[in-house]
Amino acid sequence: MPSELRICVIVNPALPPGLLANTVAAIGIGLGAAAPQLAGTRLTDGAGRSIAVSSNRPVPILQADAATLGQLLQRALEGERDRVVVPFPAFARALHDFADYEAAFPWRDLSQEVIDGIGLGGPSKWVRSLTGALKLLR
């Protein structure tokens, strides 16, 4: 990942609050796993208590409808390797065991799937080019 790393999460605001929160959480875990430099730090307070850092940079949560999310995913998947793309396809919600998701994934075409959210990490210019017109989730 480049030193000028920018991240964001884009979700469908039509999702019910619980599914919206779950989508953001799952994408956040994916971004952190793909780019551990986002939060791989521990800090210790004045009393000697150590914590894991939640994030070392802002994580804007943006909104886009399902059609825009699908288009955004296709654009994000084109390009170089120094980028992280973490989609949350809607079909994943019906699978409660990762082994089932892992087995089903090769039989799916993400361009044909409903996407509930996407996490992006990469060069600031790239992330902005994909998300500059999107609004914050409110």
N, C-alpha and C positions, 0 to 999 in steps of 0.2 A: 504494500500500500504506500502511496506517496506521502511525503511529509505534510503537504497541504490537504489533508483529508477532511472531507465534508460528509456528513451522514444525514439522512432523514428517513422518515417512515411516512408512507402515503397509504391511507385507508379509505374505504367506502363509508361515508357518513350515514348511509341508510342502514347499516348494521345495527342491531339492538346493542345497548350499552355493554352488556356482558360479553357478547361476541366481539365487539369493537376492542374492548380491553384485552381479551384473549389474543386477538390478532396482533395488536401492538406488542404485547409481551412476547409472543412466540417469535415475531420478527426481530425484536430486540435481542433475544437470545441468539438467533441466527447471525445477526450482525456482529455481536460480541465474539462468537465462536470463530467466525471467518476473519475477524480483524481484532485479535486480542489486545492490540495496542490501544484500543478504545477504552478499556477499563481494567487492564491487567495490573493495576497498581494497588498497593495497600497503603493506608495512611494511619498514623498513630496520634491520638490526641494527647493533651497535656497530662492526663492521668494514666497513660500507658495502654489505653484500649485501642486495639487495631481493628480497622474495618476494610472491606473491599470497596473500591471506588465504583460508583454506579456508572459514571461516564466522565471522560475528561474533556468533553466538548458538548455544545448544545445538540439536542436531538429534536428538531422541529417535527411535529406531527401534522402532516398536510392532508387534504381531502381531495378525492376524485371519485367520480361515479364509476360503475363497473366497466363501461365501455372505454373510458379514459384509462383506467388501470390496465386493461388488456393491451391497449395501444402503447402505453408507457412501458410495459414489460417487454414488448417486442423491440422497442427502441433501445431499452437498457441492455438487452441481451446481445445486441450488435456491438462489436468493438473489442477493445483491448483487454488484457488479463489483469490489469492493476485496478480492477473494479469489482465491487461486491454487489450482487443482486440477490436478495432474499425474498422470493414471492411466497404468498400464502394463498394457495389455490383453495377454492371453496370445498372441493371434494375431500380435502384433508380433514374437515370437521367430522365427517362420518366415520373416520378411521381412528380408533382410540389406542392403537398399538403401533409404534413406529415401524415395526417389522411389516405390518400390513401396508402402510404408506410406502415404504421402501419397495415392496413387491409390486404395488400398483403403479408406481410412478413411471417406470419404463413403458407402460402401455398407454400412457396419457400424452396428449399433445398440448402443451401449455398455451399455445396460440388459440386453442379451441375451448379452453377452460375458463370459467368465471374466476376472477382473481379478486380476493377480498382485501388484499394489501400487499405492499412491496416495501422492502427496505433497500436503500441505496447507500453505498459507501464508495468513495473514490475521489478523484481530483475535483476540487471545488467547481471549476469551469464545467465539467461534465455533469455533475449533480444539478447545478443551476440551469444548464441547458435543458434538462429534462423536467425540472420542477418550477422554473421561474414564474409560470403563469398560474400555479396552483395556490389556493388559499389555505391558511391555517385551519385546522379542525377546531371548531368552536362548539 
